[in-house]
Amino acid sequence: MADEASIDTPADGTGEGVRRRDFINIAAVSFAGVGGLAAVWPLVRQMSPSADVLAESSTEIDISAIQPGQAIKAVFRKQPVFLRNLTPKEISEADAVDASTLRDPQTLEQRTKEGHKNWLITMGVCTHLGCVPLGAGEGEVKGEFGGYFCPCHGSVYDTAARIRKGPAPKNLEVPPYEFTSDTVVKIG
Amino acid sequence: MSFPWANHYKPSHPFMQWLDEKLPLPRFVYNAVGAGYPVPRNLNYFWNFGILAGVCLMLQIVTGVILAMHYAANTGVAFDSTEHIMRDVNWGWMLRYAHANGASAFFVVVYVHIFRGFFFSSYKAPREMIWLLGVVIFLLMMATAFMGYVLPWGQMSFWGAKVITGLFGAIPLVGEPLQQWLLGGFSPDQAALNRFFSLHFLLPFVILGVVILHVWALHIPGSSNPTGVEVKSESDTVPFHPYYTAKDGFGLGVFLLLYCAVLFFAPNALGHPDNYIPANPMSTPAHIVPEWYFWPFYAILRAFTSDFFFIPAKLMGVLAMFSAILVWFFLPWLDTSPVRSGLYRPLFRKFFYVLLVDVLILGYCGGAPAAEPYVMISQIAATYYFLHFLVILPLVSSIEKPEPLPYSITEAVLGKDDGAVLSANPAA
């Protein structure tokens, strides 16, 4: 380095090739670019669900009062959940269908917990555009397959909350849940 | 830029001369919308709608900023604060109705402005950039209007937000995380309402910025005109002031009469009664529809009822809805005819009116329940919509024989142009 080469002339003195200034430019802009990207990350991430919203995403529900044939609406992640105590007739209706012929092929076993086949627990959110289907409340229309009926665009779900007719692409979603006892369900 | 014969700004008062040296703002106004801006002499009333759109934007900004002084973006009180504006705030009812109906008026004006562009091919060179910026403004307007409609936190607000953000959920792989990112939760709630309010306040000023670019780009080639023939000489133009300030002023008066008639005599005619019910995440209104200005695009969204090859119906609907506007970006290059104005394009003109009817049909279907026969009509109308832009326009441009154009704007207006003889001789 004793030569004291100028930062504006190439090291070999021919007037071509890489100058020291090129290196400094690239290094400075790269450094600023990485720093800029790092600064953008918090601006993007602040949009995601915050800690308190995520903290609400687990809920416990006492199901002891729900008689066979009844259903209740609960709230999970600020969205409705249907908890339904199926009658033996509704279970046999669901089992009588060949699952492979369905739009979203699933059996009632796959959609319930082992030993709790009468407990159908699904989100009350139509898989078409997110409306709340009817059928969980007392006296509501259950649709021609005895499960749920979405009034928005006419999607019909059966007694296993599987899509049978209408525009919805999927069965009503089964949220993650577990039985903490025979009468208490923890969703989320 | 301006034409060489444009009037020059000559301030006579010493203060104006002093100001002109330090900050030539009066000069800028003089050259932009004053006597220093020569404009084609034959503009018809369809050319009023650009100014009207600007007036609507200012109206929305003024009423909106005032409403924001009385509104609270909190799910617990948003609905009540809206009713507080309606019942308690002095003149609050008028300001809110002015803002809500102002949005409708803005879209009416902008739709006329856009279809003016379609008919007179205002998007053609050298005005492509004006058109592209205009489409950007329209997209921003749609986003702003959608978020504004969510703020009162009524049933339609909530379920509109749910359905529209649900559209993003249709995107493969990233859809659901993207939807949660947009909402800041799993369904519309406090986080979503608060950010929609923030963005609804910001976006009008972004629109204003793009409008300034839009007008800047316009002032480079100058306004188009009903003949589509470019300005050739001074006799083709008149100064913007007083000629078009007067004409725009008259148009503005007519517009305000109609706007005020709706505002004072039918302020809820374009709204939905369901939005006077507070948002309830547990119960969906029987018939969810967006505001009327989204109906044509909503109809295209719902037109896809079965899977298309390997693309799910829901995703296909979303793609088609966005494409319906994005296709406008390509319009300057899809319409290859050298003639601009629809007045001289017999075949193009017929298809223009078919498109107009087609969009009206789509609009009607978008507001109707998603049942037959509306679904099938939407499907046919949506297909035709894309056919028009992607097939018919390029085809018409290549096979059509346009009618003879006037030599100049002056000839179109006066029946003769003395300049035509003079300039024809040296060429001969």
Interface residues (C-beta under 8 A of the other chain):
Chain A: M47 S48 P49 S50 V53 S57 K73 V75 R77 K78 Q79 P80 G124 V125 H128 L129 G130 C131 V132 P151 C152 H153 G154 P167 P169
Chain B: W159 K162 V163 G166 L167 Q180 W181 L182 L183 G184 G185 F186 S187 D189 A191 R195 P281 M282 S283 T284 A286 H287 I288 R302 T305 P312 A313 K314 A370 A371
